Structure formats: structure tokens, C-alpha cells
């Protein structure tokens, strides 16, 4: 999935593989490997690409279809469900867990 997104983003920004490689500090052939999915981009390069294109890393990886990186930050302020071991936890459900963690960490200092 990431190969299609990277190709789409590169073309939308009218960049060649060589130009993009120069922008992120890798060889054209290395970047070509990302688009061919014969190489996986390391996290530091994914972050650079996300910033360059003003999208989230999740969008590049195909974890979301919304390219706006700011949407994810906004959603953190809502009643987001946090998955844990198959359960969906609301912020209210996490409050007691946070209190326990504060007690545990306070006792270890």
C-alpha cells in the first residue's frame, strides 16, 4: 500500500524519483525500491516524507485514508476509543489505569 501512496504523492508534487531522493538524502535507486515495495522506508525517511508532503505517516502506510496529519491530533481531544487486547477503551475507562500508574511510579521514586 505504501508504494502506491508514495508514487501518488510524488507525482502530485511533480517530482522525479531522483529529485525526491535528493530531497530526503537517498539514492534514486533506494527511493525506487520504496515505490516498488522491494525496500521498506525506515521510520526517519517516512517522517521526512510525511513532512514534505504535509500528510501523516499513517496516510503513507495506508492506515488511514485521510491525508491531513492535523485530523489525528484533533481526534485525540474527542472521546476516542483506544484499543487494548481486543477491547476498546474510552478515556473514562483509562482514568483508573492512569491513577494506578501514577501510584506505582510515585512509589518507585
Beta strands, then each sheet from edge to edge (+ up, - down):
strand 1: 82-84
strand 2: 87-89
sheet 1: 1+ 2-
end
